[in-house]
């Protein structure tokens, strides 16, 4: 395969990747006879896109988890973001369980009060 043809295929392929942002086209790279360098460029592009998506997701997560935001506060690292999010989820789950137990206790107390009121009504 000539270098010019390989270069044209690579340019077309990279353009397709950037336009559609699909990863499945990487699998077709070897099928269309792309050189090793072209395959490596495609793999690098896929990894770059994956990392951009991961970093965007982490930024979205940082925006919703409670921690000090501001110009003077450094951005949380990836692992710190994940650990903080995990701990926040655990705290929320514990709070939900505590509230569930409080509701059950109050429902039992309400049931007992309703029984006492019904006894008072029958005695009156």
MMTF fields as JSON, N, C-alpha, C and O atoms, coordinates in Angstrom:
{
  "mmtfVersion": "1.0.0",
  "mmtfProducer": "UNKNOWN",
  "numBonds": 495,
  "numAtoms": 496,
  "numGroups": 124,
  "numChains": 1,
  "numModels": 1,
  "chainsPerModel": [1],
  "groupsPerChain": [124],
  "chainIdList": ["A"],
  "bondAtomList": [4, 2, 8, 6, 12, 10, 16, 14, 20, 18, 24, 22, 28, 26, 32, 30, 36, 34, 40, 38, 44, 42, 48, 46, 52, 50, 56, 54, 60, 58, 64, 62, 68, 66, 72, 70, 76, 74, 80, 78, 84, 82, 88, 86, 92, 90, 96, 94, 100, 98, 104, 102, 108, 106, 112, 110, 116, 114, 120, 118, 124, 122, 128, 126, 132, 130, 136, 134, 140, 138, 144, 142, 148, 146, 152, 150, 156, 154, 160, 158, 164, 162, 168, 166, 172, 170, 176, 174, 180, 178, 184, 182, 188, 186, 192, 190, 196, 194, 200, 198, 204, 202, 208, 206, 212, 210, 216, 214, 220, 218, 224, 222, 228, 226, 232, 230, 236, 234, 240, 238, 244, 242, 248, 246, 252, 250, 256, 254, 260, 258, 264, 262, 268, 266, 272, 270, 276, 274, 280, 278, 284, 282, 288, 286, 292, 290, 296, 294, 300, 298, 304, 302, 308, 306, 312, 310, 316, 314, 320, 318, 324, 322, 328, 326, 332, 330, 336, 334, 340, 338, 344, 342, 348, 346, 352, 350, 356, 354, 360, 358, 364, 362, 368, 366, 372, 370, 376, 374, 380, 378, 384, 382, 388, 386, 392, 390, 396, 394, 400, 398, 404, 402, 408, 406, 412, 410, 416, 414, 420, 418, 424, 422, 428, 426, 432, 430, 436, 434, 440, 438, 444, 442, 448, 446, 452, 450, 456, 454, 460, 458, 464, 462, 468, 466, 472, 470, 476, 474, 480, 478, 484, 482, 488, 486, 492, 490],
  "bondOrderList": [1, 1, 1, 1, 1, 1, 1, 1, 1, 1, 1, 1, 1, 1, 1, 1, 1, 1, 1, 1, 1, 1, 1, 1, 1, 1, 1, 1, 1, 1, 1, 1, 1, 1, 1, 1, 1, 1, 1, 1, 1, 1, 1, 1, 1, 1, 1, 1, 1, 1, 1, 1, 1, 1, 1, 1, 1, 1, 1, 1, 1, 1, 1, 1, 1, 1, 1, 1, 1, 1, 1, 1, 1, 1, 1, 1, 1, 1, 1, 1, 1, 1, 1, 1, 1, 1, 1, 1, 1, 1, 1, 1, 1, 1, 1, 1, 1, 1, 1, 1, 1, 1, 1, 1, 1, 1, 1, 1, 1, 1, 1, 1, 1, 1, 1, 1, 1, 1, 1, 1, 1, 1, 1],
  "groupList": [{"groupName": "UNK", "atomNameList": ["N", "CA", "C", "O"], "elementList": ["N", "C", "C", "O"], "formalChargeList": [0, 0, 0, 0], "bondAtomList": [1, 0, 2, 1, 3, 2], "bondOrderList": [1, 1, 2], "singleLetterCode": "X", "chemCompType": "L-PEPTIDE LINKING"}],
  "groupTypeList": [0, 0, 0, 0, 0, 0, 0, 0, 0, 0, 0, 0, 0, 0, 0, 0, 0, 0, 0, 0, 0, 0, 0, 0, 0, 0, 0, 0, 0, 0, 0, 0, 0, 0, 0, 0, 0, 0, 0, 0, 0, 0, 0, 0, 0, 0, 0, 0, 0, 0, 0, 0, 0, 0, 0, 0, 0, 0, 0, 0, 0, 0, 0, 0, 0, 0, 0, 0, 0, 0, 0, 0, 0, 0, 0, 0, 0, 0, 0, 0, 0, 0, 0, 0, 0, 0, 0, 0, 0, 0, 0, 0, 0, 0, 0, 0, 0, 0, 0, 0, 0, 0, 0, 0, 0, 0, 0, 0, 0, 0, 0, 0, 0, 0, 0, 0, 0, 0, 0, 0, 0, 0, 0, 0],
  "groupIdList": [1, 2, 3, 4, 5, 6, 7, 8, 9, 10, 11, 12, 13, 14, 15, 16, 17, 18, 19, 20, 21, 22, 23, 24, 25, 26, 27, 28, 29, 30, 31, 32, 33, 34, 35, 36, 37, 38, 39, 40, 41, 42, 43, 44, 45, 46, 47, 48, 49, 50, 51, 52, 53, 54, 55, 56, 57, 58, 59, 60, 61, 62, 63, 64, 65, 66, 67, 68, 69, 70, 71, 72, 73, 74, 75, 76, 77, 78, 79, 80, 81, 82, 83, 84, 85, 86, 87, 88, 89, 90, 91, 92, 93, 94, 95, 96, 97, 98, 99, 100, 101, 102, 103, 104, 105, 106, 107, 108, 109, 110, 111, 112, 113, 114, 115, 116, 117, 118, 119, 120, 121, 122, 123, 124],
  "secStructList": [7, 7, 2, 2, 2, 2, 2, 2, 2, 2, 2, 2, 2, 2, 2, 2, 2, 2, 2, 2, 7, 7, 1, 4, 4, 4, 4, 4, 6, 6, 6, 6, 6, 7, 7, 2, 2, 2, 2, 2, 2, 2, 2, 2, 2, 2, 2, 2, 2, 2, 2, 2, 2, 2, 2, 2, 2, 2, 2, 2, 2, 2, 2, 2, 1, 7, 1, 7, 7, 1, 6, 6, 1, 7, 7, 7, 7, 2, 2, 2, 2, 2, 2, 2, 2, 2, 2, 2, 2, 2, 2, 2, 2, 2, 2, 2, 2, 2, 2, 2, 2, 2, 2, 2, 2, 2, 2, 2, 2, 2, 2, 2, 2, 2, 2, 2, 2, 2, 2, 2, 2, 2, 2, 7],
  "xCoordList": [0.854, 0.0, 0.9, 1.874, 0.582, 1.433, 1.251, 0.227, 2.274, 2.235, 1.132, 0.461, 0.939, -0.096, -1.478, -2.315, -1.723, -3.009, -3.232, -4.326, -2.189, -2.28, -2.559, -3.365, -1.904, -2.117, -3.548, -4.174, -4.071, -5.453, -6.442, -7.416, -6.189, -7.062, -7.014, -8.045, -5.805, -5.651, -6.381, -7.098, -6.211, -6.893, -8.405, -9.115, -8.893, -10.33, -10.799, -11.839, -10.017, -10.382, -10.385, -11.33, -9.342, -9.269, -10.406, -11.002, -10.717, -11.847, -13.155, -13.993, -13.328, -14.532, -14.619, -15.686, -13.487, -13.477, -13.838, -14.639, -13.253, -13.528, -14.964, -15.589, -15.497, -16.855, -17.887, -18.832, -17.736, -18.765, -18.489, -19.4, -17.243, -16.833, -17.191, -17.606, -17.021, -17.282, -15.987, -14.986, -16.005, -14.823, -14.827, -13.77, -15.99, -16.075, -15.316, -14.934, -15.088, -14.356, -12.911, -12.284, -12.369, -10.997, -10.857, -9.832, -11.891, -11.823, -11.69, -11.178, -12.142, -12.056, -10.69, -10.407, -9.841, -8.552, -7.701, -7.148, -7.598, -6.778, -7.474, -6.812, -8.793, -9.536, -9.321, -9.361, -9.095, -8.903, -7.424, -7.065, -6.578, -5.164, -4.374, -3.387, -4.774, -4.058, -2.709, -2.593, -1.697, -0.359, -0.342, -1.279, 0.739, 0.887, 0.855, 0.265, 1.493, 1.491, 0.076, -0.32, -0.676, -2.059, -2.925, -3.759, -2.725, -3.47, -3.108, -3.982, -1.803, -1.354, -1.974, -2.412, -2.017, -2.645, -4.126, -4.655, -4.782, -6.201, -6.421, -7.356, -5.563, -5.67, -5.422, -6.126, -4.414, -4.141, -5.325, -5.667, -5.953, -7.127, -8.266, -8.937, -8.471, -9.519, -9.243, -10.152, -7.997, -7.633, -7.794, -8.258, -7.413, -7.583, -9.061, -9.421, -9.907, -11.353, -11.887, -12.713, -11.406, -11.845, -11.446, -12.239, -10.232, -9.765, -10.521, -10.815, -10.839, -11.636, -13.006, -13.501, -13.619, -14.921, -14.818, -15.68, -13.765, -13.565, -13.369, -13.971, -12.536, -12.296, -13.557, -13.8, -14.357, -15.618, -16.575, -17.245, -16.633, -17.491, -17.022, -17.844, -15.712, -15.188, -15.482, -15.79, -15.391, -15.739, -17.216, -17.571, -18.078, -19.509, -19.737, -20.579, -19.002, -19.114, -18.636, -19.267, -17.523, -17.018, -18.036, -18.11, -18.819, -19.793, -20.949, -21.586, -21.231, -22.403, -22.067, -22.948, -20.821, -20.488, -20.1, -19.505, -20.438, -20.155, -18.678, -18.154, -18.041, -16.689, -16.486, -17.264, -15.465, -15.236, -14.881, -13.893, -15.696, -15.43, -14.892, -15.206, -14.125, -13.652, -12.318, -11.668, -11.92, -10.664, -9.454, -8.431, -9.563, -8.413, -8.296, -7.304, -9.296, -9.3, -8.862, -9.381, -7.9, -7.434, -8.499, -9.291, -8.498, -9.415, -9.03, -7.849, -10.046, -9.791, -9.156, -9.469, -8.269, -7.69, -8.765, -9.845, -8.459, -9.421, -9.768, -10.942, -8.744, -9.001, -9.712, -10.604, -9.335, -10.003, -11.466, -12.331, -11.748, -13.133, -13.94, -15.054, -13.378, -14.094, -14.288, -15.36, -13.263, -13.392, -14.412, -15.214, -14.384, -15.352, -16.77, -17.695, -16.942, -18.262, -18.732, -19.896, -17.835, -18.19, -18.624, -19.649, -17.842, -18.178, -19.494, -20.283, -19.724, -20.978, -22.172, -23.212, -22.022, -23.093, -23.358, -24.513, -22.3, -22.463, -23.184, -24.085, -22.786, -23.454, -24.934, -25.786, -25.233, -26.628, -27.418, -28.564, -26.822, -27.494, -27.759, -28.827, -26.784, -26.979, -28.076, -28.891, -28.104, -29.141, -30.517, -31.483, -30.608, -31.89, -32.33, -33.504, -31.408, -31.744, -32.18, -33.14, -31.483, -31.878, -33.28, -34.094, -33.557, -34.892, -35.96, -37.073, -35.621, -36.564, -36.914, -38.074, -35.92, -36.161, -36.997, -37.876, -36.735, -37.529, -38.976, -39.891, -39.192, -40.556, -41.271, -42.436, -40.592, -41.213, -41.575, -42.646, -40.694, -40.97, -42.177, -43.043, -42.227, -43.356, -44.657, -45.719, -44.577, -45.778, -46.286, -47.494, -45.368, -45.782, -46.429, -47.46, -45.819, -46.384, -47.754, -48.666, -47.907, -49.202, -50.24, -51.381, -49.841, -50.766, -51.197, -52.37, -50.261, -50.594, -51.536, -52.483, -51.296, -52.181, -53.575, -54.574, -53.638, -54.947, -55.715, -56.932, -55.02, -55.684, -56.192, -57.306, -55.395, -55.829, -57.038, -57.968, -57.036, -58.17, -59.422, -60.518, -59.267, -60.448, -60.996, -62.21, -60.125, -60.587, -61.316, -62.332, -60.782, -61.431, -62.807, -63.752, -62.92, -64.202, -65.225, -66.406, -64.787, -65.721, -66.112, -67.214, -65.249, -65.548, -66.426, -67.094, -66.44, -67.2, -68.632, -69.396],
  "yCoordList": [-1.168, 0.0, 1.23, 1.287, 2.204, 3.39, 4.256, 4.198, 5.065, 5.948, 6.981, 7.316, 7.495, 8.505, 7.912, 8.542, 6.702, 6.048, 5.778, 5.996, 5.304, 5.053, 6.342, 6.356, 7.416, 8.714, 9.197, 9.724, 9.023, 9.425, 8.612, 9.152, 7.327, 6.474, 6.924, 7.004, 7.218, 7.669, 8.99, 9.138, 9.945, 11.237, 11.062, 11.687, 10.214, 9.949, 9.304, 9.664, 8.352, 7.649, 8.589, 8.573, 9.409, 10.345, 11.351, 11.695, 11.826, 12.742, 12.1, 12.733, 10.846, 10.117, 9.984, 10.167, 9.662, 9.52, 10.828, 10.846, 11.919, 13.2, 13.632, 14.204, 13.373, 13.801, 12.984, 13.552, 11.683, 10.836, 10.457, 10.033, 10.603, 10.248, 8.804, 8.501, 7.93, 6.518, 5.761, 6.085, 4.767, 3.948, 2.71, 2.149, 2.287, 1.046, 1.119, 0.081, 2.303, 2.429, 1.971, 1.619, 1.969, 1.492, 0.046, -0.335, -0.744, -2.152, -2.336, -3.358, -1.363, -1.453, -1.031, -1.2, -0.484, 0.05, -1.016, -0.783, -2.164, -3.211, -3.818, -4.286, -3.814, -4.383, -3.579, -4.142, -2.279, -1.458, -1.327, -0.563, -2.064, -2.093, -0.913, -0.52, -0.343, 0.799, 0.338, -0.768, 1.178, 0.837, 0.775, 1.216, 0.22, 0.146, 1.532, 1.73, 2.492, 3.866, 4.434, 5.138, 4.129, 4.603, 3.983, 4.656, 2.697, 2.017, 2.621, 2.849, 2.884, 3.476, 4.859, 5.195, 5.67, 6.994, 6.868, 7.645, 5.895, 5.683, 5.249, 5.702, 4.38, 3.926, 5.089, 5.247, 5.907, 7.085, 8.038, 8.597, 8.222, 9.092, 8.541, 9.285, 7.241, 6.612, 6.808, 7.124, 6.622, 6.785, 8.239, 8.508, 9.175, 10.593, 10.926, 11.621, 10.429, 10.667, 10.036, 10.626, 8.836, 8.162, 8.959, 9.107, 9.468, 10.255, 11.576, 12.03, 12.197, 13.426, 13.135, 13.903, 12.023, 11.642, 11.372, 11.792, 10.672, 10.373, 11.653, 11.82, 12.552, 13.814, 14.666, 15.327, 14.654, 15.397, 14.805, 15.542, 13.485, 12.83, 13.148, 13.384, 13.157, 13.498, 14.956, 15.263, 15.853, 17.257, 17.387, 18.155, 16.629, 16.642, 16.112, 16.636, 15.085, 14.521, 15.523, 15.682, 16.202, 17.22, 18.335, 18.926, 18.62, 19.711, 19.385, 20.298, 18.103, 17.749, 17.197, 17.129, 16.801, 16.312, 17.485, 18.454, 17.4, 18.528, 18.602, 17.727, 19.638, 19.983, 21.449, 22.027, 22.049, 23.48, 23.79, 23.286, 24.618, 25.069, 26.495, 27.22, 26.884, 28.263, 28.385, 27.392, 29.64, 29.893, 29.505, 29.091, 29.635, 29.354, 27.876, 27.463, 27.074, 25.651, 24.859, 25.056, 23.963, 23.136, 22.123, 21.671, 21.778, 20.765, 19.418, 19.087, 18.642, 17.312, 16.412, 16.516, 15.537, 14.557, 13.538, 13.512, 12.712, 11.697, 10.753, 10.482, 10.254, 9.3, 9.984, 9.393, 11.226, 11.951, 12.193, 12.11, 12.492, 12.698, 11.423, 11.458, 10.296, 9.021, 8.62, 8.143, 8.808, 8.463, 9.357, 8.879, 10.649, 11.564, 11.211, 11.227, 10.895, 10.508, 9.217, 9.106, 8.246, 6.979, 7.227, 6.709, 8.02, 8.315, 9.082, 8.853, 9.988, 10.749, 9.821, 9.959, 8.893, 7.93, 7.053, 6.785, 6.607, 5.79, 6.587, 6.068, 7.856, 8.702, 8.881, 8.823, 9.097, 9.263, 7.98, 8.031, 6.84, 5.554, 5.342, 4.861, 5.701, 5.579, 6.517, 6.138, 7.737, 8.696, 8.188, 8.323, 7.609, 7.052, 5.922, 5.84, 5.054, 3.941, 4.461, 3.951, 5.473, 6.071, 6.665, 6.481, 7.374, 7.963, 6.882, 7.033, 5.798, 4.688, 4.109, 3.794, 3.97, 3.438, 4.421, 3.999, 5.71, 6.72, 6.672, 6.744, 6.552, 6.482, 5.249, 5.332, 4.097, 2.874, 3.029, 2.595, 3.641, 3.868, 4.783, 4.532, 5.836, 6.77, 6.112, 6.39, 5.235, 4.528, 3.597, 3.477, 2.939, 2.084, 2.925, 2.542, 4.075, 4.958, 5.465, 5.549, 5.801, 6.264, 5.155, 5.403, 3.929, 2.802, 2.589, 2.322, 2.704, 2.546, 3.653, 3.389, 4.881, 5.997, 5.816, 6.111, 5.329, 5.101, 4.017, 4.12, 2.976, 1.937, 2.5, 2.181, 3.333, 3.945, 4.834, 4.837, 5.584, 6.467, 5.658, 6.035, 4.537, 3.721, 3.084, 2.916, 2.724, 2.192, 3.265, 2.999, 4.488, 5.592, 5.875, 6.166, 5.79, 6.047, 4.972, 5.277, 3.721, 2.651, 2.716, 2.291, 3.234, 3.351, 4.563, 4.601, 5.531, 6.756, 6.618, 7.567],
  "zCoordList": [0.0, 0.0, 0.0, 0.75, -0.828, -0.907, 0.324, 1.004, 0.595, 1.762, 1.619, 2.595, 0.388, 0.163, 0.415, 1.062, -0.094, 0.11, 1.597, 2.118, 2.273, 3.708, 4.463, 5.393, 4.074, 4.711, 4.489, 5.409, 3.272, 2.983, 3.812, 4.335, 3.924, 4.738, 6.189, 6.858, 6.674, 8.059, 8.279, 9.269, 7.377, 7.508, 7.495, 8.283, 6.603, 6.553, 7.849, 8.401, 8.32, 9.546, 10.748, 11.537, 10.9, 12.019, 11.928, 12.949, 10.738, 10.562, 10.975, 11.617, 10.606, 11.002, 12.512, 13.097, 13.146, 14.607, 15.287, 16.222, 14.822, 15.456, 15.218, 16.111, 14.039, 13.718, 14.473, 15.019, 14.52, 15.119, 16.561, 17.272, 17.008, 18.368, 18.715, 19.834, 17.736, 18.006, 18.165, 17.528, 19.001, 19.251, 18.362, 18.078, 17.928, 17.161, 15.845, 15.304, 15.319, 14.06, 14.193, 13.194, 15.412, 15.635, 15.156, 14.592, 15.386, 15.017, 13.515, 13.059, 12.746, 11.295, 10.769, 9.583, 11.635, 11.195, 10.518, 9.444, 11.133, 10.535, 9.326, 8.4, 9.325, 8.205, 6.928, 5.834, 7.049, 5.851, 5.491, 4.595, 6.184, 5.845, 6.358, 5.736, 7.463, 8.019, 8.558, 9.088, 8.425, 8.902, 10.423, 11.088, 10.96, 12.416, 13.039, 14.101, 12.374, 12.893, 12.891, 13.82, 11.852, 11.782, 12.857, 13.463, 13.091, 14.152, 15.5, 16.336, 15.717, 16.98, 17.165, 18.266, 16.095, 16.187, 16.533, 17.328, 15.938, 16.22, 17.664, 18.323, 18.141, 19.531, 20.48, 21.478, 20.163, 20.996, 21.013, 22.055, 19.85, 19.77, 20.624, 21.339, 20.541, 21.347, 22.833, 23.601, 23.236, 24.648, 25.086, 26.194, 24.218, 24.538, 24.744, 25.694, 23.852, 23.987, 25.274, 25.969, 25.579, 26.798, 28.033, 28.963, 28.045, 29.19, 29.303, 30.409, 28.158, 28.204, 28.809, 29.634, 28.398, 28.956, 30.453, 31.224, 30.864, 32.28, 33.084, 34.145, 32.587, 33.296, 33.373, 34.383, 32.313, 32.336, 33.375, 34.098, 33.446, 34.436, 35.854, 36.74, 36.073, 37.396, 37.745, 38.897, 36.769, 37.014, 37.385, 38.279, 36.691, 37.025, 38.434, 39.163, 38.823, 40.169, 41.208, 42.253, 40.929, 41.866, 42.07, 43.148, 41.034, 41.118, 42.059, 42.584, 42.281, 43.09, 44.465, 45.323, 44.705, 46.043, 46.927, 46.456, 48.212, 49.102, 49.49, 50.178, 49.043, 49.488, 49.158, 48.4, 49.71, 49.54, 48.087, 47.554, 47.463, 46.101, 46.183, 47.128, 45.25, 45.22, 44.529, 44.2, 44.312, 43.607, 44.442, 43.898, 45.764, 46.625, 46.98, 47.58, 46.618, 46.952, 45.722, 44.623, 45.926, 44.813, 44.417, 45.244, 43.133, 42.631, 43.231, 43.336, 43.626, 44.182, 43.125, 41.939, 43.562, 42.647, 42.271, 42.861, 41.297, 40.858, 42.005, 42.26, 42.694, 43.779, 44.933, 45.541, 45.25, 46.334, 45.99, 46.862, 44.726, 44.291, 44.475, 44.998, 44.045, 44.166, 45.622, 45.995, 46.449, 47.871, 48.566, 49.367, 48.264, 48.862, 48.423, 49.235, 47.147, 46.649, 47.317, 47.702, 47.454, 48.115, 49.556, 49.999, 50.283, 51.678, 51.783, 52.7, 50.845, 50.848, 50.597, 51.24, 49.678, 49.39, 50.612, 50.942, 51.283, 52.491, 53.574, 54.233, 53.758, 54.758, 54.425, 55.311, 53.151, 52.746, 52.975, 53.421, 52.676, 52.901, 54.386, 54.765, 55.235, 56.685, 57.166, 58.007, 56.639, 57.028, 56.613, 57.364, 55.432, 54.973, 55.888, 56.247, 56.268, 57.166, 58.533, 59.111, 59.055, 60.338, 60.252, 61.156, 59.17, 58.996, 58.852, 59.356, 58.166, 58.014, 59.388, 59.653, 60.252, 61.598, 62.423, 63.174, 62.293, 63.005, 62.54, 63.36, 61.244, 60.707, 61.229, 61.619, 61.244, 61.762, 63.233, 63.658, 64.009, 65.429, 65.602, 66.44, 64.81, 64.916, 64.467, 65.023, 63.457, 63.021, 64.12, 64.323, 64.831, 65.952, 67.051, 67.605, 67.364, 68.384, 67.962, 68.785, 66.69, 66.189, 66.297, 66.685, 65.952, 66.073, 67.511, 67.771, 68.453, 69.874, 70.328, 71.07, 69.899, 70.266, 69.682, 70.338, 68.445, 67.829, 68.574, 68.729, 69.038, 69.822, 71.139, 71.554, 71.805, 73.06, 72.829, 73.636, 71.74, 71.451, 71.162, 71.579, 70.443, 70.141, 71.416, 71.539, 72.376, 73.659, 74.451, 75.092, 74.4, 75.119, 74.531, 75.264, 73.21, 72.555, 72.916, 73.085, 73.035, 73.375, 74.848, 75.197, 75.726, 77.149, 77.438, 78.472, 76.568, 76.839, 76.526, 76.703]
}
